[in-house]
Each structure stands twice: as structure tokens, then as C-alpha cells.
Amino acid sequence: MSERSSTLRVVRLLVERDLRTLIKSPFILINRTIFFLIQLFVFAVLVSKLASSLPFNYFDFYSVGAVVSTITSIAFIIGEDLFEEEELGLLDYLLSLPFGHSLFVLGRALGGAVRGLIYVTPMMLLVAYLDGYFSPVGIVGSLLVIFILATGISGLSITLAMLIRNANRFDITIALAELATVRVSAAIYPLLYMPTALQPVAANSPVTSASDLVRAIILPASYSSGVYDWVILLLFVGVFFGLGSAFLFRKIEGGKFD
């Protein structure tokens, strides 16, 4: 078997394993689905009626952001899986298998992204229908954008799982990271109406970039995006893939660390 074929096989097996893990936790899927539907058909509808004076359709704006924020939340679960595997001693076994640590991080990050993509694809189709967008090519492009975002978020989550060894600190940190990435962004809050101090941070958020790119596809008459959004998104993925690999290598070399 060639080296390339072997690499692809390892990545595929890691992705398949993460898909099976998520299927074994149906409560997470049900919980996220209910929350998404409440966001879309209760919160977005009510706020769009209250904010009818806004110069844009808030329901359309929010519907795209709800999909982006949902896949962000799903992608964070991969770090929780790794932390649990560490506590059970399973992670040490996985790291003893004959493949590189960078390949392990890549496989797990892609696994987190793929299962998030499978989960939110029906949501994206629903939002596209509600927003009156029916181009298959554009919908595939939107799914590609949120897949890239989910890969970066998975890398961030893996980095936190490798960096923090205390369970309580990890739970708090992962919750705050998820809250910050979604709330300090223009996924569900328009940038112009955010507190002034948060606007520079939100403007450079990968979640904002992903939201802007998807809105430019689904709602082209009202929104646009540019190369800068792609740069932010891809840079985010690259940084946290590198950090995840580095901290995993540190664990392999030095064992547990506080």
C-alpha cells in the first residue's frame, strides 16, 4: 500500500470513528436540533417583527447565522471527546498507533467537521428554502464554507483538550470558548449594532467571516463578502491545526501537564 493510500485510510478510519461516537449520543443531536428550531421559528420571528425598522430582513440574517452557530457548537464536541478519552486512558492507546500526531489531529479535526456538516445539512437546506434560494451549486458552496469553519473550530477544541488537564477548568474553558466564538461575532448579531469595544474583535472573527460568506451566497442581493473573509477563515484553520499538533506532540513527549 502506498504512503498516500495509507494516510487517506488512517484519516478515513478516524473520521468514521468520530461519526460512530456522535451517533451513540443522540441526546446531543436532539438537544441541538430543538434549540435550532426554537432559534429560527421563535426567536428570529419575534425579533424580526420587533426590529421591523431595521434596513434589512433580520429573519434572513439570523437564519444563516443560526446554521453557522449550530455547526460551531457541534464542532466543539470533538474536544470533549478527546478529554473523555484521556480520562479513560483510551487516548494513550490511540496515540500509540503507528501514525503521526499531525495525522491524528487532521483526522480528528476532519471527523468533528464531517459529523457537524452531516448534522447541519438539513438545517442549511431548510434555511435556503425559507430564504428563497434554490441553487444546488450555491448550497454546496455554503456547506463547504461551514465545513472549513468546523475544521478550524475542531482544531481549537482539540488544542484546548490537549492544553488543559483539569476537568473543571476544561469544562469552563470550552463553554466560554464556545460562547465567545458565537456571541462575539456577526453570526446572529449585526456588527453595526454590537458594542463598540467588541466590533473590532467580531469583525475579525472566523465565525463572522463564515457567516458573511454564506450570506453572500444565499442572500446575494443583500450581502457581499471578499477575499479577506477567506483569508481569516483559512488562517484560523491553519493556526489551530498547528497548535493542536504542537500540544499533542508535547503530550506524547512529556506526558500529562498542568
N, C-alpha and C positions, 0 to 999 in steps of 0.2 A: 504494500500500500504506500503511495507517495506521501510525502510530508504534508502537502496541501490537503489531500483527501483525509489524512489523519486529523489535521487541525479542524477541518469542517465537521468531521464526525464527532470530535470532542465537544465542539460548540453546540452541535445539534443535540447531543445527549444531555448537556447541561440545561439547554432551553427546555427540552422535553421534561426533564425532572422538575423544573420550576413550574411548568404548566400543571403537572400532576399534583404538586403541592398546593396550588391555589384551588384546584377542583376539590381537594379534600377539606377546604374551609369555605363551605357555601354561605355561611353567615356573613362573611366579609362582603361577598358579592351581592347578597340580598340587601344588606345594610347600605352599601354604596348606591345600589340601584334606586332604592326608596328615597334616599337623600337627593339623588339627582332629579328624580321626578318631582319631588317637593320643591326643589330649587326652580325647576323650569315652569311648572304649572301653577305654583302658588306664589312664591316669592317674586319671580320675574314678572308674572302677570300683574300682581298687585302694585309693584314698584313702577312698572311702565305706565300704569293708569295714574299713579300719584305724580309721576315725573313726565306728564304729557307735554309740558312746556319745553322739554329738552330739544335741542336741534337735531336729534337723531332718534331712531327707534330703539328704546332701551331693551325691549324684549329680544330683538335680533342681536344686539350687542351682547346681552347676558347669555343667550342660548349657546353661542360659540364658546364663551368663557367658561360655562358650566362643564362642557366636554373637556376642555383643557385642564381645568382644576380637578376634575374627576380622575383623569389619567395620571395627573401628578400625584394624587393621593394613593392610587393603586401602585405606582412605581416605587413609592417609599416602602412598601411592604417587603421588598426583597431584603432590605437591611435588617428588618425584624426577623426574617427567616434565617439570615446568617447568624444573627446574635443568638437565636434559639439553638441553632446547630452547634454553636460554640459552647453553650451551656451543657448540651447533651453529649459533647465530645465528638460529634459527627464531623465537625468542620476539620479537625485534625486528620481524620481519616481521608476526607476529600482532598486535602492539601498534600497528602502523601502519595496520591495517584500520580502516574508519570506524565504530567503535562505542566507547562509553565504557569506561574502565578498570573501573568498578564492575560493568558488564555482563559484562566479561571475567571478573572474579573470580567473579561469580554463576554464569556458565556453567560455569567450570572446577570450582567447588565442587560444583555440582549434578552435573556429569559424574562426579566422583570418588564422589559419594554413590550415584548411579544404578548405576554399574558394581559398586560394593560391594554394593548391595541385590540386584542380579541374581545375584551370586555367592553370597550367603549365604541367599537364599530357600530353596533345597533343604535347607540346614542347619537353618533355622528350622522347616521342615515336619517334618524328622526329629526334632528335639528336642521339638516339640509332640506328635508321635506317641508318643515314648518316655515323655513326662511325662503322657500320657493326656489331652491337651487337643485338642478337635476342632472348636471353634467357628471358622468362617471369618471372622466379624467380628473376633473377638479376635486371630486370626493376622494379619489385615490391620492391626489396631491396633498389634500388636507390630512389624510391619515398618515402619510409619510412625515409631515411636519410634526405631528404629535408623537409619532414613533421616535423620532430623533430626540424630542424633548424628554420622552420617557426614558430613553437610554441614558441621557445625562442625569436625570433625577435618580435613576437606579444607581449610577456611579456615585452620586453624592451620598445616597443611603448606605451603600457598601463602605464608603470611606468612613462614615460615622460609626458603622458597626465594627470596623477594624480599629478605630481610634479610641473608642470608649469601651471600657471593660466592666464598669459597674452598671447593674441592671436598672437601677432607679435613675441614674444620670442619663443612661441611654434612652429610656422611655421619655424623659422630659425633653431631651435634646431633639429626638426625632419628631416629637409633637410640635416643638417650637419651629423646627426647620420646615415642616410641612405647612404650618400656619404662616410663616414668613414668606415662603416661596409663592403661596397662593394670594395671600392678602396684600402683600407689598408688591403688587403687580397690577397691570391693567387687564387682567383676565375678566374680572367681574365688576371692577370699579373704573370708570373713565379717568384717565390720567389727569385731565384738567380739573377734576373735582376732588382730587386727593389732597391731603395736607401738603403744603409747600415743601416741608422738610423731607417728605417721602418721595416726591416726584422724581428727583434725580436717580434715586435707587430703583424705583419702579420702571423708569424709562429704560434702564439698562438690564432689566430682569429677563432671563431666558423665557420665563412664562409669559411675560408681556410680548416678547418677540414672536413666540409661537402663536399667541392669540392674534396678534396683528397679521401674521402671515395667513392664518386660517380665515380670518375675516376678509382679507383682501381677495381670497379665493371664493368664499361662499357669498360674500356681500360686496362685490366689486364696485357697485355704484356708489357705495357709501364709505368704503375704507380702502386704504392702499398700504403697501409695505415696500421695503427696499433691501438692498444688499446688506445694510447694517444689521437688519434683523437676522439674516442668515449667519453673519459673522458672529453675533452674540450667541446664537444657538449652538453653532458648531464649536465655538471656543469653549462654551460651557461643558459640552460633551468631552472634549479633549482634556480639559483641566481635571475633571473628576474621574475620568478613566485613568489618567496618570497618577492622581493621588490615591485612588483605590488600589492600584497596582503597587504603589510605593509602600503603603501601610500594610498591605498583605505580605509583601516581601519582608517588611520589618517584623511582622508576626512570625513568619517562617524562620527567620534568622535568630530572633531574640525571644520567642515565646510570648507569654502574656505581658502586658504592660499597662500601667495605670495612667 
